[in-house]
């Protein structure tokens, strides 16, 4: 397997069956989507004043901190330091999804949000290629 295939491989599926049909879903990606949707829906009813009362810099740091577990899981798995599992992938993905949802709510221009996401993704891929 080539290095780039190893980095983007989605070979950690779980299967959901609907009668005779089944669909394979990436556990980590599913966690990200569930975390994003959950906080997006809950933010309608939750009072997020504590989050919004923080300075914008701290809001961004909190979003990044919520992404660190998925980064560590992915990088250590890519380096073959340890073997991950779908439960851990789902949980760390959920944490990242919550962080992305909070990032979407921060009162900064979209350009900066995209820049933050692309920078973190680039750093993560760069770190994973070091080994």
N, C-alpha and C positions, 0 to 999 in steps of 0.2 A: 504494500500500500504506500502511495506517495505521501509526502509530508502534508501537503495541502488537503489531501483526502482524509488524513488522520485528524486534522484540525477541524474540518467541517462535517465529519461523518456523523450521521444520525442513525447509529446502529444500536441505540438503546430504546427500543420501542416497548410500548405496552399496547395490547389489543383490546378494543371495545367491540362487542358483537351486538348487532341488531338483527335478531332472528337469524337468517342464513347469511346475512352480510356482516363483514367485519372490517374495521378500519384500524390501521396502525398509527399510533401517535407518539411523537417524541416526548419523553417524560419531562425533560427540562423545558422545552418550548411550551408544553401544556401548562406547566407550573407558572411560567411567565404570563401567559394569557389569563390564567385563572386569577393570579395576583393582581394584574392590571384591571381586569373586569371587576373583581371583588372590591377593591378600593375605590374604583370609579363609581360603582353603585352605592357603596357605603358612604362615600363623601357627600352624597346628596343628603343623607340623614345624619351623618356624624358631624359633630362640631370640631372642626380642625383648627380652631383658633390658636391652640398651642403651637402647632406647626407654622401657621402664618404669622405668629407673634415673634418667631425667631428671625434674626437677620437673614437676608437672602443667602449669604455665604454659608451659614449653618444649615439652611434648608438644602442647599446643594450637597454639602458634606454628608448630611443624613441620607440623601438619595444614593450617594456613592457608597456609603457604608452598607446600605441594604443590598447593593450589588456585589460586595466583596465575597460573601459565601459562595455564590455561583461561580465567580472567577476562580476562587481557590479550588473548588470542586473540579472545574473544567481543566485548569492548568495541571493540577496534581494527577488527574486522570490521563491527560495528554502526555505527561512526562512518565507515565507508568509507575508512579511512586506508590499508588494504591489503586484499588478497584472500587469504583463508585457503584451505586445501585439506583434503581428507578425511584425508590422512596426518597432518597437523599436528593436526587436530581429534581424531583417534583417540589420538594420543600425549598431548596435553594433557588429554583426557578420562580417559585411563588414570591420569595423575598425580593428577587430582582424585579418582578412584575409590580410589586407594591412600590418599590423605589422609582420605577419608570412612571407609574401613575402619579406619584407625588411630584416628580419632576415636571410632568405635564401641567400641574396646577400652579407651579411657581410663576410669579409675575416677572418673567424675563422674556426677551424676544425669542421667537422660535429658532432663530439662527444659533443662539447660544445653547439652547437645549440640544439641538442637533450636533453642535460642536462638542458638547460634553459627552454625548453618547458615542460619537465617532472616535473621540480621543480615548475614551475608556476601552472601546473595542480594539482600537489599534494597539494600545499598550498591552492589553491582554494577549492579543495574537503575537505581539513582539516578545513578551515574556515567555509564552508557550514555545516559541521557536528557539529559545536560548539553549535548551538542553539537546 
